[in-house]
Amino acid sequence: MLLTILIVQIAIPLVLLGWLWVFPAGSLSGLVLQIAGVGVFLFALARVAQWAVPVWWLPLVYGALWLAASALAISLRPGIDPLPIWPSGGLAWIATAFALTLTAAGLWFSAQALRGRAPPPVEVVEIGNPFGAGQFLVASGGSQPIVNAHMRTLDTSIERYRAWRGQSYAVDFFGLGPWGLRATGWRPANPAAYAIFGAPLVAPCDGTVVAAEGGMPDFDVPDEDPVNRLGNHVILNCGGAEIVLAHMRQGSITVEAGESVTEGSPLGQVGNSGASTEPHLHIHAQRPAAPGAAPISGDPLGLRIDGRILVRGDRLMGRAG
């Protein structure tokens, strides 16, 4: 995991930027494709990758470096000696073909990521902000699998997914601490080292508490409980839709089943219980599960939080943040 992050989110962007900076193309078509290919690919990476590790603002740094490298590449070409339109030589054609491939791949991945902002093809439930305070980063969310890993549970051919189907359009949140870091350290074992651990949660809607569980342990990172997947959780019924908040902190839940809540009422805190490999909030909407069925096996619904379809990479401020 660490090696993949280092290669995909640090090494590849720096190599592409270095290629544009040090080896600008010697033809007009090659230079245009080189600038476009690097820029579009970096944009796609910014929208598709999960930027909790490293920090969320690193793609902005890459964008600034791309602008500087592009400006330098253009300024090195004297206006009195215009560039030839087409590449000359085998290496130049190979570089241009590579730039064209980068452009095509970047456009495809960018389009898929941007499509994730469209509402999913199901009823979308409007809720308020579930956080009391803090700043948060969307780790997974949206209506396309490329930005929302939960959508794999829509595959009915995999039997174990049927028990989790209600969470298919879920949104996961990490916390953001000083300098936009999600934790003190790369991946500390102590859940308390993560910015979101202990963040206050409030009811995002008026409703009734369907279920509340608060006695499960918070695990050290990256341990998890694959059996009791929700961990400590609260399920609210809001106008016929169930809102599920999972992976909450042991002993923090302040409501119980059957209780009525109003939007903004305290529910508990974010923890690291259940099938959570590091502290985060999982929230989703679903139709109530059939009697006797798994609690999150109901039909999945979409979520609009504070008027937004949130996708990977978006940020959300808490109510008191």
DOGU-90283 format. One record per residue (C-alpha): residue in three letters; x, y, z. Coordinates in steps of 0.05 Angstrom, whole numbers, plus 5000, padded with zeros to 4 digits. Example, Ala and Ser with C-alpha at 12.3 -4.5 7.8 and 13.67 -1.06 7.14 Angstrom:
2
<node><res>ALA</res><c1>5246</c1><c2>4910</c2><c3>5156</c3></node>
<node><res>SER</res><c1>5273</c1><c2>4979</c2><c3>5143</c3></node>
END
This chain:
321
<node><res>MET</res><c1>5000</c1><c2>5000</c2><c3>5000</c3></node>
<node><res>LEU</res><c1>5055</c1><c2>5049</c2><c3>5020</c3></node>
<node><res>LEU</res><c1>5096</c1><c2>5032</c2><c3>4958</c3></node>
<node><res>THR</res><c1>5035</c1><c2>5041</c2><c3>4913</c3></node>
<node><res>ILE</res><c1>5022</c1><c2>5110</c2><c3>4942</c3></node>
<node><res>LEU</res><c1>5094</c1><c2>5131</c2><c3>4934</c3></node>
<node><res>ILE</res><c1>5095</c1><c2>5108</c2><c3>4861</c3></node>
<node><res>VAL</res><c1>5027</c1><c2>5133</c2><c3>4838</c3></node>
<node><res>GLN</res><c1>5018</c1><c2>5197</c2><c3>4878</c3></node>
<node><res>ILE</res><c1>5090</c1><c2>5222</c2><c3>4884</c3></node>
<node><res>ALA</res><c1>5139</c1><c2>5188</c2><c3>4836</c3></node>
<node><res>ILE</res><c1>5096</c1><c2>5188</c2><c3>4773</c3></node>
<node><res>PRO</res><c1>5074</c1><c2>5262</c2><c3>4779</c3></node>
<node><res>LEU</res><c1>5145</c1><c2>5284</c2><c3>4792</c3></node>
<node><res>VAL</res><c1>5172</c1><c2>5244</c2><c3>4733</c3></node>
<node><res>LEU</res><c1>5120</c1><c2>5273</c2><c3>4686</c3></node>
<node><res>LEU</res><c1>5133</c1><c2>5344</c2><c3>4710</c3></node>
<node><res>GLY</res><c1>5208</c1><c2>5333</c2><c3>4703</c3></node>
<node><res>TRP</res><c1>5198</c1><c2>5307</c2><c3>4632</c3></node>
<node><res>LEU</res><c1>5160</c1><c2>5370</c2><c3>4613</c3></node>
<node><res>TRP</res><c1>5209</c1><c2>5415</c2><c3>4650</c3></node>
<node><res>VAL</res><c1>5274</c1><c2>5385</c2><c3>4624</c3></node>
<node><res>PHE</res><c1>5255</c1><c2>5354</c2><c3>4557</c3></node>
<node><res>PRO</res><c1>5202</c1><c2>5398</c2><c3>4524</c3></node>
<node><res>ALA</res><c1>5182</c1><c2>5373</c2><c3>4455</c3></node>
<node><res>GLY</res><c1>5216</c1><c2>5402</c2><c3>4393</c3></node>
<node><res>SER</res><c1>5153</c1><c2>5406</c2><c3>4351</c3></node>
<node><res>LEU</res><c1>5089</c1><c2>5446</c2><c3>4358</c3></node>
<node><res>SER</res><c1>5044</c1><c2>5385</c2><c3>4357</c3></node>
<node><res>GLY</res><c1>5090</c1><c2>5348</c2><c3>4405</c3></node>
<node><res>LEU</res><c1>5094</c1><c2>5406</c2><c3>4454</c3></node>
<node><res>VAL</res><c1>5019</c1><c2>5417</c2><c3>4454</c3></node>
<node><res>LEU</res><c1>5007</c1><c2>5344</c2><c3>4467</c3></node>
<node><res>GLN</res><c1>5062</c1><c2>5341</c2><c3>4520</c3></node>
<node><res>ILE</res><c1>5033</c1><c2>5400</c2><c3>4559</c3></node>
<node><res>ALA</res><c1>4961</c1><c2>5374</c2><c3>4551</c3></node>
<node><res>GLY</res><c1>4979</c1><c2>5302</c2><c3>4567</c3></node>
<node><res>VAL</res><c1>5016</c1><c2>5319</c2><c3>4632</c3></node>
<node><res>GLY</res><c1>4963</c1><c2>5369</c2><c3>4654</c3></node>
<node><res>VAL</res><c1>4902</c1><c2>5325</c2><c3>4639</c3></node>
<node><res>PHE</res><c1>4935</c1><c2>5264</c2><c3>4671</c3></node>
<node><res>LEU</res><c1>4951</c1><c2>5303</c2><c3>4734</c3></node>
<node><res>PHE</res><c1>4880</c1><c2>5329</c2><c3>4737</c3></node>
<node><res>ALA</res><c1>4853</c1><c2>5258</c2><c3>4730</c3></node>
<node><res>LEU</res><c1>4899</c1><c2>5233</c2><c3>4785</c3></node>
<node><res>ALA</res><c1>4876</c1><c2>5290</c2><c3>4830</c3></node>
<node><res>ARG</res><c1>4803</c1><c2>5268</c2><c3>4821</c3></node>
<node><res>VAL</res><c1>4812</c1><c2>5193</c2><c3>4823</c3></node>
<node><res>ALA</res><c1>4865</c1><c2>5181</c2><c3>4877</c3></node>
<node><res>GLN</res><c1>4852</c1><c2>5185</c2><c3>4952</c3></node>
<node><res>TRP</res><c1>4893</c1><c2>5243</c2><c3>4977</c3></node>
<node><res>ALA</res><c1>4890</c1><c2>5231</c2><c3>5052</c3></node>
<node><res>VAL</res><c1>4961</c1><c2>5203</c2><c3>5046</c3></node>
<node><res>PRO</res><c1>4995</c1><c2>5246</c2><c3>5023</c3></node>
<node><res>VAL</res><c1>4959</c1><c2>5311</c2><c3>5039</c3></node>
<node><res>TRP</res><c1>4897</c1><c2>5335</c2><c3>5001</c3></node>
<node><res>TRP</res><c1>4931</c1><c2>5398</c2><c3>4975</c3></node>
<node><res>LEU</res><c1>4989</c1><c2>5363</c2><c3>4940</c3></node>
<node><res>PRO</res><c1>4951</c1><c2>5361</c2><c3>4873</c3></node>
<node><res>LEU</res><c1>4948</c1><c2>5437</c2><c3>4877</c3></node>
<node><res>VAL</res><c1>5023</c1><c2>5439</c2><c3>4883</c3></node>
<node><res>TYR</res><c1>5029</c1><c2>5394</c2><c3>4822</c3></node>
<node><res>GLY</res><c1>4982</c1><c2>5440</c2><c3>4785</c3></node>
<node><res>ALA</res><c1>5026</c1><c2>5501</c2><c3>4801</c3></node>
<node><res>LEU</res><c1>5088</c1><c2>5463</c2><c3>4779</c3></node>
<node><res>TRP</res><c1>5053</c1><c2>5442</c2><c3>4714</c3></node>
<node><res>LEU</res><c1>5037</c1><c2>5515</c2><c3>4699</c3></node>
<node><res>ALA</res><c1>5109</c1><c2>5535</c2><c3>4713</c3></node>
<node><res>ALA</res><c1>5138</c1><c2>5479</c2><c3>4670</c3></node>
<node><res>SER</res><c1>5090</c1><c2>5494</c2><c3>4613</c3></node>
<node><res>ALA</res><c1>5108</c1><c2>5568</c2><c3>4614</c3></node>
<node><res>LEU</res><c1>5182</c1><c2>5551</c2><c3>4614</c3></node>
<node><res>ALA</res><c1>5174</c1><c2>5502</c2><c3>4556</c3></node>
<node><res>ILE</res><c1>5138</c1><c2>5555</c2><c3>4515</c3></node>
<node><res>SER</res><c1>5187</c1><c2>5611</c2><c3>4533</c3></node>
<node><res>LEU</res><c1>5246</c1><c2>5570</c2><c3>4510</c3></node>
<node><res>ARG</res><c1>5219</c1><c2>5571</c2><c3>4439</c3></node>
<node><res>PRO</res><c1>5241</c1><c2>5636</c2><c3>4404</c3></node>
<node><res>GLY</res><c1>5186</c1><c2>5669</c2><c3>4365</c3></node>
<node><res>ILE</res><c1>5232</c1><c2>5685</c2><c3>4307</c3></node>
<node><res>ASP</res><c1>5246</c1><c2>5611</c2><c3>4296</c3></node>
<node><res>PRO</res><c1>5178</c1><c2>5577</c2><c3>4297</c3></node>
<node><res>LEU</res><c1>5175</c1><c2>5504</c2><c3>4316</c3></node>
<node><res>PRO</res><c1>5162</c1><c2>5452</c2><c3>4261</c3></node>
<node><res>ILE</res><c1>5091</c1><c2>5426</c2><c3>4264</c3></node>
<node><res>TRP</res><c1>5108</c1><c2>5352</c2><c3>4265</c3></node>
<node><res>PRO</res><c1>5161</c1><c2>5314</c2><c3>4304</c3></node>
<node><res>SER</res><c1>5226</c1><c2>5295</c2><c3>4270</c3></node>
<node><res>GLY</res><c1>5259</c1><c2>5229</c2><c3>4286</c3></node>
<node><res>GLY</res><c1>5238</c1><c2>5164</c2><c3>4319</c3></node>
<node><res>LEU</res><c1>5248</c1><c2>5186</c2><c3>4391</c3></node>
<node><res>ALA</res><c1>5207</c1><c2>5250</c2><c3>4379</c3></node>
<node><res>TRP</res><c1>5150</c1><c2>5209</c2><c3>4350</c3></node>
<node><res>ILE</res><c1>5152</c1><c2>5160</c2><c3>4409</c3></node>
<node><res>ALA</res><c1>5149</c1><c2>5218</c2><c3>4458</c3></node>
<node><res>THR</res><c1>5090</c1><c2>5248</c2><c3>4420</c3></node>
<node><res>ALA</res><c1>5054</c1><c2>5182</c2><c3>4420</c3></node>
<node><res>PHE</res><c1>5066</c1><c2>5176</c2><c3>4495</c3></node>
<node><res>ALA</res><c1>5038</c1><c2>5246</c2><c3>4505</c3></node>
<node><res>LEU</res><c1>4977</c1><c2>5228</c2><c3>4463</c3></node>
<node><res>THR</res><c1>4966</c1><c2>5166</c2><c3>4506</c3></node>
<node><res>LEU</res><c1>4972</c1><c2>5207</c2><c3>4569</c3></node>
<node><res>THR</res><c1>4920</c1><c2>5256</c2><c3>4542</c3></node>
<node><res>ALA</res><c1>4871</c1><c2>5201</c2><c3>4523</c3></node>
<node><res>ALA</res><c1>4879</c1><c2>5164</c2><c3>4590</c3></node>
<node><res>GLY</res><c1>4873</c1><c2>5229</c2><c3>4629</c3></node>
<node><res>LEU</res><c1>4810</c1><c2>5250</c2><c3>4592</c3></node>
<node><res>TRP</res><c1>4777</c1><c2>5182</c2><c3>4603</c3></node>
<node><res>PHE</res><c1>4793</c1><c2>5179</c2><c3>4678</c3></node>
<node><res>SER</res><c1>4774</c1><c2>5252</c2><c3>4687</c3></node>
<node><res>ALA</res><c1>4707</c1><c2>5240</c2><c3>4653</c3></node>
<node><res>GLN</res><c1>4692</c1><c2>5179</c2><c3>4697</c3></node>
<node><res>ALA</res><c1>4710</c1><c2>5218</c2><c3>4760</c3></node>
<node><res>LEU</res><c1>4668</c1><c2>5279</c2><c3>4740</c3></node>
<node><res>ARG</res><c1>4609</c1><c2>5233</c2><c3>4724</c3></node>
<node><res>GLY</res><c1>4612</c1><c2>5213</c2><c3>4797</c3></node>
<node><res>ARG</res><c1>4583</c1><c2>5282</c2><c3>4815</c3></node>
<node><res>ALA</res><c1>4517</c1><c2>5264</c2><c3>4781</c3></node>
<node><res>PRO</res><c1>4462</c1><c2>5237</c2><c3>4827</c3></node>
<node><res>PRO</res><c1>4460</c1><c2>5161</c2><c3>4828</c3></node>
<node><res>PRO</res><c1>4403</c1><c2>5126</c2><c3>4790</c3></node>
<node><res>VAL</res><c1>4362</c1><c2>5117</c2><c3>4854</c3></node>
<node><res>GLU</res><c1>4323</c1><c2>5162</c2><c3>4901</c3></node>
<node><res>VAL</res><c1>4369</c1><c2>5213</c2><c3>4933</c3></node>
<node><res>VAL</res><c1>4358</c1><c2>5231</c2><c3>5007</c3></node>
<node><res>GLU</res><c1>4372</c1><c2>5302</c2><c3>5030</c3></node>
<node><res>ILE</res><c1>4405</c1><c2>5306</c2><c3>5098</c3></node>
<node><res>GLY</res><c1>4444</c1><c2>5358</c2><c3>5138</c3></node>
<node><res>ASN</res><c1>4516</c1><c2>5358</c2><c3>5161</c3></node>
<node><res>PRO</res><c1>4530</c1><c2>5299</c2><c3>5207</c3></node>
<node><res>PHE</res><c1>4591</c1><c2>5332</c2><c3>5239</c3></node>
<node><res>GLY</res><c1>4589</c1><c2>5379</c2><c3>5298</c3></node>
<node><res>ALA</res><c1>4658</c1><c2>5410</c2><c3>5287</c3></node>
<node><res>GLY</res><c1>4721</c1><c2>5400</c2><c3>5247</c3></node>
<node><res>GLN</res><c1>4743</c1><c2>5395</c2><c3>5175</c3></node>
<node><res>PHE</res><c1>4735</c1><c2>5331</c2><c3>5136</c3></node>
<node><res>LEU</res><c1>4757</c1><c2>5299</c2><c3>5070</c3></node>
<node><res>VAL</res><c1>4715</c1><c2>5252</c2><c3>5029</c3></node>
<node><res>ALA</res><c1>4753</c1><c2>5187</c2><c3>5022</c3></node>
<node><res>SER</res><c1>4700</c1><c2>5151</c2><c3>4980</c3></node>
<node><res>GLY</res><c1>4635</c1><c2>5177</c2><c3>4952</c3></node>
<node><res>GLY</res><c1>4598</c1><c2>5192</c2><c3>4888</c3></node>
<node><res>SER</res><c1>4559</c1><c2>5154</c2><c3>4835</c3></node>
<node><res>GLN</res><c1>4617</c1><c2>5121</c2><c3>4797</c3></node>
<node><res>PRO</res><c1>4659</c1><c2>5062</c2><c3>4821</c3></node>
<node><res>ILE</res><c1>4723</c1><c2>5099</c2><c3>4804</c3></node>
<node><res>VAL</res><c1>4710</c1><c2>5147</c2><c3>4862</c3></node>
<node><res>ASN</res><c1>4666</c1><c2>5104</c2><c3>4906</c3></node>
<node><res>ALA</res><c1>4691</c1><c2>5035</c2><c3>4926</c3></node>
<node><res>HIS</res><c1>4624</c1><c2>5019</c2><c3>4960</c3></node>
<node><res>MET</res><c1>4591</c1><c2>5010</c2><c3>4892</c3></node>
<node><res>ARG</res><c1>4621</c1><c2>4942</c2><c3>4884</c3></node>
<node><res>THR</res><c1>4566</c1><c2>4916</c2><c3>4930</c3></node>
<node><res>LEU</res><c1>4516</c1><c2>4928</c2><c3>4874</c3></node>
<node><res>ASP</res><c1>4543</c1><c2>4865</c2><c3>4843</c3></node>
<node><res>THR</res><c1>4488</c1><c2>4814</c2><c3>4861</c3></node>
<node><res>SER</res><c1>4529</c1><c2>4756</c2><c3>4834</c3></node>
<node><res>ILE</res><c1>4574</c1><c2>4759</c2><c3>4896</c3></node>
<node><res>GLU</res><c1>4533</c1><c2>4729</c2><c3>4953</c3></node>
<node><res>ARG</res><c1>4568</c1><c2>4763</c2><c3>5011</c3></node>
<node><res>TYR</res><c1>4554</c1><c2>4832</c2><c3>4981</c3></node>
<node><res>ARG</res><c1>4479</c1><c2>4821</c2><c3>4987</c3></node>
<node><res>ALA</res><c1>4482</c1><c2>4831</c2><c3>5062</c3></node>
<node><res>TRP</res><c1>4517</c1><c2>4899</c2><c3>5052</c3></node>
<node><res>ARG</res><c1>4478</c1><c2>4923</c2><c3>4992</c3></node>
<node><res>GLY</res><c1>4447</c1><c2>4983</c2><c3>5028</c3></node>
<node><res>GLN</res><c1>4514</c1><c2>5017</c2><c3>5033</c3></node>
<node><res>SER</res><c1>4527</c1><c2>5019</c2><c3>4958</c3></node>
<node><res>TYR</res><c1>4525</c1><c2>5095</c2><c3>4953</c3></node>
<node><res>ALA</res><c1>4558</c1><c2>5109</c2><c3>5021</c3></node>
<node><res>VAL</res><c1>4605</c1><c2>5166</c2><c3>5036</c3></node>
<node><res>ASP</res><c1>4667</c1><c2>5157</c2><c3>5078</c3></node>
<node><res>PHE</res><c1>4702</c1><c2>5215</c2><c3>5113</c3></node>
<node><res>PHE</res><c1>4773</c1><c2>5225</c2><c3>5141</c3></node>
<node><res>GLY</res><c1>4789</c1><c2>5283</c2><c3>5187</c3></node>
<node><res>LEU</res><c1>4837</c1><c2>5339</c2><c3>5170</c3></node>
<node><res>GLY</res><c1>4885</c1><c2>5365</c2><c3>5223</c3></node>
<node><res>PRO</res><c1>4941</c1><c2>5416</c2><c3>5222</c3></node>
<node><res>TRP</res><c1>4971</c1><c2>5427</c2><c3>5152</c3></node>
<node><res>GLY</res><c1>4915</c1><c2>5384</c2><c3>5123</c3></node>
<node><res>LEU</res><c1>4944</c1><c2>5320</c2><c3>5153</c3></node>
<node><res>ARG</res><c1>4896</c1><c2>5265</c2><c3>5171</c3></node>
<node><res>ALA</res><c1>4941</c1><c2>5238</c2><c3>5227</c3></node>
<node><res>THR</res><c1>5005</c1><c2>5252</c2><c3>5265</c3></node>
<node><res>GLY</res><c1>5051</c1><c2>5205</c2><c3>5228</c3></node>
<node><res>TRP</res><c1>5045</c1><c2>5163</c2><c3>5164</c3></node>
<node><res>ARG</res><c1>4999</c1><c2>5109</c2><c3>5192</c3></node>
<node><res>PRO</res><c1>5003</c1><c2>5108</c2><c3>5268</c3></node>
<node><res>ALA</res><c1>4972</c1><c2>5048</c2><c3>5304</c3></node>
<node><res>ASN</res><c1>4939</c1><c2>5091</c2><c3>5358</c3></node>
<node><res>PRO</res><c1>4870</c1><c2>5112</c2><c3>5332</c3></node>
<node><res>ALA</res><c1>4874</c1><c2>5175</c2><c3>5376</c3></node>
<node><res>ALA</res><c1>4930</c1><c2>5200</c2><c3>5330</c3></node>
<node><res>TYR</res><c1>4879</c1><c2>5210</c2><c3>5274</c3></node>
<node><res>ALA</res><c1>4845</c1><c2>5278</c2><c3>5266</c3></node>
<node><res>ILE</res><c1>4775</c1><c2>5249</c2><c3>5260</c3></node>
<node><res>PHE</res><c1>4779</c1><c2>5204</c2><c3>5321</c3></node>
<node><res>GLY</res><c1>4731</c1><c2>5232</c2><c3>5374</c3></node>
<node><res>ALA</res><c1>4699</c1><c2>5282</c2><c3>5325</c3></node>
<node><res>PRO</res><c1>4628</c1><c2>5297</c2><c3>5349</c3></node>
<node><res>LEU</res><c1>4570</c1><c2>5270</c2><c3>5307</c3></node>
<node><res>VAL</res><c1>4500</c1><c2>5298</c2><c3>5306</c3></node>
<node><res>ALA</res><c1>4434</c1><c2>5276</c2><c3>5275</c3></node>
<node><res>PRO</res><c1>4433</c1><c2>5298</c2><c3>5202</c3></node>
<node><res>CYS</res><c1>4356</c1><c2>5296</c2><c3>5201</c3></node>
<node><res>ASP</res><c1>4294</c1><c2>5293</c2><c3>5245</c3></node>
<node><res>GLY</res><c1>4276</c1><c2>5220</c2><c3>5258</c3></node>
<node><res>THR</res><c1>4273</c1><c2>5160</c2><c3>5303</c3></node>
<node><res>VAL</res><c1>4331</c1><c2>5118</c2><c3>5327</c3></node>
<node><res>VAL</res><c1>4322</c1><c2>5048</c2><c3>5297</c3></node>
<node><res>ALA</res><c1>4385</c1><c2>5018</c2><c3>5327</c3></node>
<node><res>ALA</res><c1>4444</c1><c2>5041</c2><c3>5370</c3></node>
<node><res>GLU</res><c1>4505</c1><c2>5000</c2><c3>5389</c3></node>
<node><res>GLY</res><c1>4562</c1><c2>5030</c2><c3>5429</c3></node>
<node><res>GLY</res><c1>4599</c1><c2>4974</c2><c3>5465</c3></node>
<node><res>MET</res><c1>4646</c1><c2>4948</c2><c3>5412</c3></node>
<node><res>PRO</res><c1>4721</c1><c2>4962</c2><c3>5418</c3></node>
<node><res>ASP</res><c1>4760</c1><c2>5013</c2><c3>5378</c3></node>
<node><res>PHE</res><c1>4818</c1><c2>4976</c2><c3>5343</c3></node>
<node><res>ASP</res><c1>4889</c1><c2>4996</c2><c3>5333</c3></node>
<node><res>VAL</res><c1>4905</c1><c2>5011</c2><c3>5260</c3></node>
<node><res>PRO</res><c1>4901</c1><c2>4971</c2><c3>5215</c3></node>
<node><res>ASP</res><c1>4863</c1><c2>4917</c2><c3>5255</c3></node>
<node><res>GLU</res><c1>4788</c1><c2>4910</c2><c3>5242</c3></node>
<node><res>ASP</res><c1>4727</c1><c2>4867</c2><c3>5256</c3></node>
<node><res>PRO</res><c1>4702</c1><c2>4837</c2><c3>5190</c3></node>
<node><res>VAL</res><c1>4643</c1><c2>4803</c2><c3>5224</c3></node>
<node><res>ASN</res><c1>4611</c1><c2>4862</c2><c3>5260</c3></node>
<node><res>ARG</res><c1>4622</c1><c2>4907</c2><c3>5201</c3></node>
<node><res>LEU</res><c1>4585</c1><c2>4969</c2><c3>5226</c3></node>
<node><res>GLY</res><c1>4619</c1><c2>4968</c2><c3>5294</c3></node>
<node><res>ASN</res><c1>4589</c1><c2>5019</c2><c3>5340</c3></node>
<node><res>HIS</res><c1>4534</c1><c2>5053</c2><c3>5301</c3></node>
<node><res>VAL</res><c1>4469</c1><c2>5091</c2><c3>5299</c3></node>
<node><res>ILE</res><c1>4413</c1><c2>5079</c2><c3>5249</c3></node>
<node><res>LEU</res><c1>4360</c1><c2>5133</c2><c3>5242</c3></node>
<node><res>ASN</res><c1>4294</c1><c2>5129</c2><c3>5206</c3></node>
<node><res>CYS</res><c1>4282</c1><c2>5196</c2><c3>5173</c3></node>
<node><res>GLY</res><c1>4218</c1><c2>5199</c2><c3>5132</c3></node>
<node><res>GLY</res><c1>4220</c1><c2>5126</c2><c3>5112</c3></node>
<node><res>ALA</res><c1>4294</c1><c2>5125</c2><c3>5094</c3></node>
<node><res>GLU</res><c1>4346</c1><c2>5097</c2><c3>5142</c3></node>
<node><res>ILE</res><c1>4410</c1><c2>5137</c2><c3>5153</c3></node>
<node><res>VAL</res><c1>4467</c1><c2>5093</c2><c3>5179</c3></node>
<node><res>LEU</res><c1>4527</c1><c2>5122</c2><c3>5215</c3></node>
<node><res>ALA</res><c1>4581</c1><c2>5070</c2><c3>5228</c3></node>
<node><res>HIS</res><c1>4650</c1><c2>5059</c2><c3>5260</c3></node>
<node><res>MET</res><c1>4634</c1><c2>5103</c2><c3>5320</c3></node>
<node><res>ARG</res><c1>4674</c1><c2>5108</c2><c3>5384</c3></node>
<node><res>GLN</res><c1>4663</c1><c2>5058</c2><c3>5440</c3></node>
<node><res>GLY</res><c1>4622</c1><c2>5087</c2><c3>5497</c3></node>
<node><res>SER</res><c1>4606</c1><c2>5153</c2><c3>5460</c3></node>
<node><res>ILE</res><c1>4536</c1><c2>5140</c2><c3>5435</c3></node>
<node><res>THR</res><c1>4484</c1><c2>5183</c2><c3>5470</c3></node>
<node><res>VAL</res><c1>4419</c1><c2>5156</c2><c3>5440</c3></node>
<node><res>GLU</res><c1>4381</c1><c2>5091</c2><c3>5444</c3></node>
<node><res>ALA</res><c1>4332</c1><c2>5053</c2><c3>5400</c3></node>
<node><res>GLY</res><c1>4262</c1><c2>5083</c2><c3>5399</c3></node>
<node><res>GLU</res><c1>4285</c1><c2>5153</c2><c3>5417</c3></node>
<node><res>SER</res><c1>4264</c1><c2>5212</c2><c3>5374</c3></node>
<node><res>VAL</res><c1>4318</c1><c2>5261</c2><c3>5351</c3></node>
<node><res>THR</res><c1>4319</c1><c2>5327</c2><c3>5316</c3></node>
<node><res>GLU</res><c1>4371</c1><c2>5351</c2><c3>5266</c3></node>
<node><res>GLY</res><c1>4433</c1><c2>5373</c2><c3>5303</c3></node>
<node><res>SER</res><c1>4421</c1><c2>5329</c2><c3>5365</c3></node>
<node><res>PRO</res><c1>4485</c1><c2>5296</c2><c3>5391</c3></node>
<node><res>LEU</res><c1>4493</c1><c2>5223</c2><c3>5372</c3></node>
<node><res>GLY</res><c1>4564</c1><c2>5206</c2><c3>5393</c3></node>
<node><res>GLN</res><c1>4634</c1><c2>5209</c2><c3>5365</c3></node>
<node><res>VAL</res><c1>4675</c1><c2>5180</c2><c3>5307</c3></node>
<node><res>GLY</res><c1>4716</c1><c2>5119</c2><c3>5326</c3></node>
<node><res>ASN</res><c1>4750</c1><c2>5060</c2><c3>5295</c3></node>
<node><res>SER</res><c1>4704</c1><c2>5001</c2><c3>5309</c3></node>
<node><res>GLY</res><c1>4679</c1><c2>4947</c2><c3>5262</c3></node>
<node><res>ALA</res><c1>4707</c1><c2>4936</c2><c3>5193</c3></node>
<node><res>SER</res><c1>4749</c1><c2>4999</c2><c3>5195</c3></node>
<node><res>THR</res><c1>4823</c1><c2>4997</c2><c3>5182</c3></node>
<node><res>GLU</res><c1>4833</c1><c2>5068</c2><c3>5206</c3></node>
<node><res>PRO</res><c1>4787</c1><c2>5119</c2><c3>5240</c3></node>
<node><res>HIS</res><c1>4734</c1><c2>5147</c2><c3>5193</c3></node>
<node><res>LEU</res><c1>4659</c1><c2>5160</c2><c3>5189</c3></node>
<node><res>HIS</res><c1>4618</c1><c2>5116</c2><c3>5143</c3></node>
<node><res>ILE</res><c1>4548</c1><c2>5143</c2><c3>5127</c3></node>
<node><res>HIS</res><c1>4496</c1><c2>5117</c2><c3>5079</c3></node>
<node><res>ALA</res><c1>4422</c1><c2>5118</c2><c3>5064</c3></node>
<node><res>GLN</res><c1>4379</c1><c2>5057</c2><c3>5049</c3></node>
<node><res>ARG</res><c1>4309</c1><c2>5030</c2><c3>5051</c3></node>
<node><res>PRO</res><c1>4295</c1><c2>4990</c2><c3>5115</c3></node>
<node><res>ALA</res><c1>4320</c1><c2>4918</c2><c3>5109</c3></node>
<node><res>ALA</res><c1>4269</c1><c2>4862</c2><c3>5105</c3></node>
<node><res>PRO</res><c1>4249</c1><c2>4830</c2><c3>5172</c3></node>
<node><res>GLY</res><c1>4303</c1><c2>4782</c2><c3>5195</c3></node>
<node><res>ALA</res><c1>4352</c1><c2>4805</c2><c3>5142</c3></node>
<node><res>ALA</res><c1>4421</c1><c2>4837</c2><c3>5154</c3></node>
<node><res>PRO</res><c1>4413</c1><c2>4909</c2><c3>5178</c3></node>
<node><res>ILE</res><c1>4445</c1><c2>4941</c2><c3>5117</c3></node>
<node><res>SER</res><c1>4416</c1><c2>4896</c2><c3>5064</c3></node>
<node><res>GLY</res><c1>4360</c1><c2>4944</c2><c3>5045</c3></node>
<node><res>ASP</res><c1>4355</c1><c2>4978</c2><c3>4977</c3></node>
<node><res>PRO</res><c1>4410</c1><c2>5031</c2><c3>4971</c3></node>
<node><res>LEU</res><c1>4393</c1><c2>5104</c2><c3>4965</c3></node>
<node><res>GLY</res><c1>4435</c1><c2>5164</c2><c3>4947</c3></node>
<node><res>LEU</res><c1>4456</c1><c2>5219</c2><c3>4995</c3></node>
<node><res>ARG</res><c1>4459</c1><c2>5294</c2><c3>4986</c3></node>
<node><res>ILE</res><c1>4494</c1><c2>5325</c2><c3>5046</c3></node>
<node><res>ASP</res><c1>4484</c1><c2>5399</c2><c3>5057</c3></node>
<node><res>GLY</res><c1>4458</c1><c2>5404</c2><c3>4986</c3></node>
<node><res>ARG</res><c1>4519</c1><c2>5369</c2><c3>4955</c3></node>
<node><res>ILE</res><c1>4532</c1><c2>5302</c2><c3>4922</c3></node>
<node><res>LEU</res><c1>4600</c1><c2>5291</c2><c3>4954</c3></node>
<node><res>VAL</res><c1>4654</c1><c2>5253</c2><c3>4916</c3></node>
<node><res>ARG</res><c1>4725</c1><c2>5232</c2><c3>4933</c3></node>
<node><res>GLY</res><c1>4769</c1><c2>5291</c2><c3>4946</c3></node>
<node><res>ASP</res><c1>4714</c1><c2>5339</c2><c3>4968</c3></node>
<node><res>ARG</res><c1>4720</c1><c2>5374</c2><c3>5035</c3></node>
<node><res>LEU</res><c1>4665</c1><c2>5388</c2><c3>5086</c3></node>
<node><res>MET</res><c1>4667</c1><c2>5435</c2><c3>5146</c3></node>
<node><res>GLY</res><c1>4630</c1><c2>5413</c2><c3>5208</c3></node>
<node><res>ARG</res><c1>4573</c1><c2>5455</c2><c3>5234</c3></node>
<node><res>ALA</res><c1>4617</c1><c2>5489</c2><c3>5285</c3></node>
<node><res>GLY</res><c1>4680</c1><c2>5485</c2><c3>5243</c3></node>
END
